[in-house]
């Protein structure tokens, strides 16, 4: 099936809402498209490493978020094009001043144990996520949402009970903001805002996320979990829209090696896997109906450790800018990756809704001009052939990250004489090292939590939970704060991007594309969704 026809089917798949689906045999058909459905509806996909957590209050990575979206459901979901559609919430109203949101919840949302999902479950979950007791790496998201008293609760200065969220009754949730936030509803598809079952969390503590203990409210329940190997979820018969769920079983397999994963995909063991770096041209020619590349709301970058006491060499902005200039991004995207990625000179992805890429001088220079400026800046900083710069670069274990790191270290060596020591780390160890400041230069990748430029640029805010560089610029903080209430924040975003280019706390390298292999009989993937936010409940397999 061509990508065009896949997009048509994906759009159609989100339209059916009431018809039951029967899977008694291979002749069952899709209720909207009429396609014959496969008798076995199991979706198996590959990830490169284990996620740190699948607790909605703690989840922090893309792969973990996909699992959480299957197991839990928040106020809203996204459709195949990235638009908001009802989840637990049917609708909401906003006060004239934009500070109070009142959500009407459906009365047929159930937990997997048969309990009713109520507004109080959201209150508990949001208070828990903000609580210092949980110490969530994503607690800052609650503050980012501008929820009343969010910052004070996270800091421990106020009790979680003072957070601006109230259950008016079981089906009415009130949320109070400290300032109007036009994109607030779009933020509600993130796992941090999903409800959790209070009695289960309190009974089992950290073990509440184990298959034998978990109570969830999503389209699937957790049935098996073997760390660093596999995670299985199966249809939740208590889910309010279970009659319209087609995929019966979802299997996540941890396969660290991309090439091994590709071999297993071609052998029919996987329905979805990443395309290894540099192999998309070949695979798209050999398998035109399976190899897909579409823009994805993520940016790839390197970050510098700017903490007090960190390596003095990289505290010099001239050194950082020289290293940025010396990276030939076109070689990275066209030769190393070759999957439709685009060179990045801004942190914000070029396809972000409402964002116009500002003019960054580096972007319009030739690479020869960038290299010449890089040499000049590094010489001014006191480094050269008689005093070569040495730096350590760490990345999480992945063949693509390794290929990019090797290419960039060679560019730095050839242009600037820089000696780079490369080191890879397992995912969870890598996240901890970045958070603790145990690095000089580290690989970073940020995927949008919602489709608006602030989801990228807020990482440059001094107190951001994922400002692992610990970049501090009061002007940037002020620009970002002002942007939240601005009718047109583009000028603020332009200026922040200019500060990033000037101060170089990070090096934007490329903007992602989702480059994957999809089984020919797998349908319903949201190719048009810029965030690539997918739900297993929207997928299905056709009969071959």
N, C-alpha and C positions, 0 to 999 in steps of 0.2 A: 504494500500500500504506500502511496506517495505521501510526502509530508503534507501536501495540500489536502488530501483526503483525510489524513489523520487529524488535521486541524478542524475539519468539518465535523468529524465524529466526536472529537473532544467537546466542541461547542454543544453538539446535540446531547451529549451524555449528561450535561448538567441541567437539562430542561425537564427530564421526567421527575415527577414528584410523588405520585400516588400509586402507580401500578405495581402490583406484586410481581416478582420474578421467580420462575420455577426452574430448577436445575436438575430435574429428574433424569434427563438424558442429554445426549449431544445435540438434540434437535431444539432445545430451548433457544429462544431468540431474545435479542435485546428489545426492551419495550418501546424504544424510540426509533432506533435505526433499522430494526428488523433483522440485524445480522444474527446468524446462527452462532450460539455461544459454545465454547469448549466445555466438555463435561467436567474437566478438572480445572477449577478456578484457584490456582495457587500462584502467587507472584513472588519470585525469588530475586533478590538484588544484592549487589556487593557494596561494602564499604571498606575503607582502607584500615580503619582502626576502631577500637571500642570507644564509645562516648563516655565522658566522665559521669553522666547521670541521665536518667530518664524521669526524674522527679520534675514536674512542671516548675516548681519553685527554684530548682537548681540548674536546669538544662541551659547549656551555653554554646552548643555547637550545632552545625547544620544537620548532621546525621541524627543527633539526639532529638532535635526538633521534629524531624520527620516521624520518628517513633512516637513522640508525645502527641502529635496531631492525630495519629491513629487511635491512641489509647484514651485520649481526653478531648473534650470539645469545649471551646470557649464561647463567648457571646456571639462572635461572628466567624464565618469561614470565608474562603475565597473561591470564586468560580474559576473556570478555565482561562479567563482573561485577566484574572487578578482583581475582579470587582468583589465587593462585600456581598455576602449572602447570609441569610439567617443561620445561626448555630443554635445555641441555647436561647439566645435573644431573638425575638420576632421583629422588634423595632425599638427605636428610641426617640425621645424628644429632647430638645436642647433649650435651655432658658435663653431669654433675649440677650443677656450679657455673655452668653457662651460659657458660663462657669458651672452649670449644673446639667448633667445628663441623667435622664431617667429611662431605664431600660425595662421593657416588658418581656418577661421570660415565658417560654412555652410551658404548659402545665404537664406535658407528656415526656419530658426529659427525665431519664432514669439512670441511677447508678447500676452497675453490673450486679449488685446484690439485691436489687429491687427497690432500694430507697429512691425517693423523688429528689431530683436536683433542684435546689432552692437558691434564692438570692443570697441566703446566709452562707452557702458553700463558697460563693465568690468572695464574700467579705472575709471569711476565714483564710482563704487562699492568698488574697492580696495582702492582708495583714501579716501572714506568715512569710511571704516573699520579701516584705520590707523589713521584717524583724531582724535585729542584730543577732538574735539567738540562732537563726538559720544560717546566717553568714553567707547568703547567696551571692555568687559572683555576678548575678544579674539583678541584684536589688536596686541598682542605680536606674534600671528601666522604670521602676515605679516613680522615681523622681523625674525622670525624663518625660513621663506622661503628665507631669504637672499636677499630680493628685495632691489635694490639700494636705498639708503637714507631712508629705512624703519625705522630704529631705530631713526633717527633724526626727522622724521615726527611724529612718535608716541610720542616722548618726547616734541614736540612742538617747536623744534629748526629750523625746515624747514617747508615750506608750503606743504600741501598735493599734490599740483601740481608738486612738484619735485620728487615724488615717481617714481621709475623706471619702469613705465608702460605707453605705448603710443599706440594710435590707428593710425596705418599707413594709413588705410582706413577702410571702414565699415567691411570688412571681414579679416583684417590683424591686429593682436595684437602682439606688441613687448614687451617683458619683459626683463629687464636688472637686473642681479644679481651682488652683491658685491663680491661674491666668488662662485666658482663652487659648485653645490649641486647635487650629482648623483641621488637622489631620488626626485628631485623637481617635476617632472610630477605627481608622486604618491600623492603629497600634494594637487593636484588640484581637488580632489573629495570632499574636505571639504567645508561646507557651507559658510565659511568666504570668499571664492574665487568666490562665485556665483554672477551673475549680479543682479542689482536691477534697477527698472524703475525710472529714475531720476525725471521726471515730476510728477509722483505720489507721491514720497517721499517728494518733495518740496511743493506740493499742500496740503497734508494732515498731514505732520509732523509725530508725533508718532502714529497717527491714520491710517497711510497708510496700516498697517497690518490687519485692520478689513475687514471682508468679503465684505462689501459694497464698499470698497475703493481699495483693493489689485489688482494690476496688476502683473502677474507672467508669467514665461516662461516655467514652468515644465509640466509634463504630466497631472497635476491636478490643479484645481483652488479651492480656499477656499470658501465654501458656507455657513458654519455655525460654530460659535464659542461661546460656553457657558463656561466661565472659571470654572475650577474645576469640569466640568461635561463632555463635549463632544466637539470634533472638527471634522468637516466633510469636506472632499474634494471630488470633482467630476471631471470626465474627462474634459480636456481642449481641445476643438475642434480645437484650433489654434496650438496645439503642433505639431511639424514637423513629429512625428511618431505616431500620434493619431490612425491611421488605424490599428496599431499593438498593441494597448493597449486593454487589455481584461477586467480587473477589472474596473467597472463603477464608483463605489462609495467606499470610504474608511472612516471608522468611528473609531475615537480614543475615547475610553471611559476612564475616570478617575475613577478607583476603588481602593481606598487606601488599602483595606484588601485583601491580597493574597488568603485567604481561601474563602472569598465571591466571588472573581473573579473566582476561580476554580469551585465553585458551579454554577455560571452563565455560565461558559464554558460547563460544563457537561449537563446543561439544553439547550444547543444549542444557547445561546445568544452571545457567543464570538467564533471567529475562532482561536484566539491565546491568550495565557496567560502564565505567568511565573508559574513554578512549585514551590509551597511553600517549604521552607527549610525542609529537611528530608523526603519528600514524594515521591521522584523520584523512589526509589526501588518498592514501592507499585504500583504507577501509571504505571510504565513501564511494570509491570507484568499484570496489569489489562487492560491496553490500549497500547499494544506493538506497534501499528501502529500510535499512537498519541503522546506518550511521547518521547521526543528527547533530547539528551545531546551531544553537540559537543564543542570542544575548542573555546573560544572566546577571542579576543584580549584585555582583561581588567585585571587589577590587583587590588585587594582589600587590603587596608592598613589602619593603624592608623597613624595619624600625630601628632607631638608635636608642641606646640606654642613656638618658640625660639626667639620671639621678645624681645627687650629691655623692661623691666618692667613686663614681663610675670611671671607666678608663678616660684619662684626660685627652687622649688624641681625638676622640669623637665629640668632645665638648665644643670644639671649634666649628662654627657654622660653615666656614670656608672648606674645611675638610669634608663635612657632610655633603655640601653642595657639589664639591668636586667629584665625589663618589657617585652622586646622582647623575651628573652630566656625562660621566664616562660610560654609562650603561646605554648600549645601543638597543633600545626597546624594539625596534623593527626586526632585528635579528632574533630577539626572544620570541616575538609573536609569529613571525613568518617562517623561521627555520627550526627553532627549538620546539615550539609548541604546535604551530601549523594547524590550529583547530578553529580559527575564526575569532580568536581573541584580538583586542585592539590595544595598541600602545597607550600608556596612561601618563599624562603629565598633570592630572588633577586626581585627587583622592575620590571624588564623587564620580560614579559611573556615568558615562556619557548619555545613557538611555534613561536615566532617572526622570520620573515624571516632573514636568515643570522646570527642569534644570537646563540652563544654557551654559555650555562650557565656556569659561572666561578665557581671555587671551593671556596665556602664560608664555613669556618670551622664549623659554627653553624649547617650547613645542614647535616654534617656527624656524629654529636654527637647523643647519645641517649637522650631521653627526661630527663632521670634521671641525666645525665651529664649536660644538659642545666640548669636544676633546681638547681643543686649544685652550678654552676657558678653564677646563678642569685642571690642566697642567699648571696654568697660571695661578689658580687659587691654591692648589696644593703646595706650590713653590712658596707662595706668600705665607703659608702656614708653617713653613720650615721643613718640608719633606721633599726628598728627591733621591737621586741615585746614591748620594753619600749618606743619606739618612732616610731609608725607605720606611714607609708606613706599614705596620703590621696590624691586622685586625682578625677577630674571630667572628665567624658567621654560623649561626645555628638554625636548623630547620627541622620540622617534624618529618619522620621517616616516610618517604614517598618518592618514587622514581622521578616523577615530574619535578618536584621541588629540588631534587638532587641535580637534575639536568639543568634547571635554571640557575642554581647556585654555582655549578661548575662553569657555565657560560659567563656569568657575571664576574666570577673571580678571575677568569682569563682576561676579560675586558679590562678589569682594574689593573691586572699585572702588565698587560701590553701597553696601556695608555699611561698609567701612573706609576708603574713599578711597585704596586701594592702587593704585599704578601698576605694571602688570606688563608686562614685555617678553617676548614669546613667540618662541621659536626652535626650529626643527626640524632634526634631523640624520639622516643615513643611519645605518642600524642599527649597523654595525661602529664607525663614528666615535662614535656615541652611547655604546656600551658602553665604549669606551676613555675617553671624557670622564668618565663616571661613575666608572670605576675609578681614574682619575688625580685625581679631585676638581676637575675643571674645570667646575664648575656651582655655582649657588646653590640652586635648587630643580629637581629632575628627576623626570620620570615614572618609575614603577617598576611592574613586574608580576611576581609570583612564582607559579610553578606548582609544585605539590607533587612532590617526587621520590619520595615514598611517602605512604601514607595515614595520617598521624599528625601531631599538632599541632606536634611539634618541627621538622618540615620547614619550617614558616613561622617559628616563634619563634627557631630557632637563628640566623637572620639578624641577630638583635639581640645575639648574642654578640660580645664585643669583637673577637675575632680571626677572625670569620667572613669567608670570602673574598668574600661578597656583601653585607657590611655596608658599603655604599658611602657611607652617611652618616658612618661612623666614630664611631658612637654607642658610648660607653664607660660602663658602669654595673656596678661590681663586684657589686652585689646581684643584678642580672639574670644575670650570669655564674654566680653561685653557685646561683641558682634553676634555671637550665638544666642545670647539671652534676648537681645533685641529682635532677632529674626523670628523668635517663637510667636511674637504678637504682631509681626509686620504683615500687612496685606500683600506686600511683594518683597520677600526676603532675598531676592536674587542678588541685589547689590551687596548685601552682607555676606552671602555665600561666595561671591566673587572675591571679596576682600580676604576672607578666611583662606581660600585657595591660594591667594597671592602670598599670604603669610607662610603657608606650608611650603611654597616654592622658595621663598626667601630664607626662612629659618631651617628648613629641611629637617624636621623632627622625624619624618618618614620619607621614603622614596617610593612614590607610586610607580609601578612597573607596567602592569597591564590590567585591563578590564576584562573580566571573565566572559567566556561563552560556556554554556552547558554543552559539553562534547561527549556524547554517549552512544552506546550501542543498545538498541531496543529490539526485543524479540518481535518478529513480524506479526505475531498474532496478539500482541499486547496493544490495547487501545485505551483512549481516554487520557493520555498524558497531556498536561496543560502547557504545551509548547508556547502558547501566546502569553503565558503568565511570566512577566519579567522577573519576578522573584523565584520562579520555579517552585512555588508552593504547591505541593501535590498531596493528595489524600488517597489512600488505597481504596476507599469506598467509591471513588469516582472512576476507578480503572476496571477493565474487564478483558477477558481473553475470548477471541473469536475461534470458532471451529476451523481447523486447517483442512 
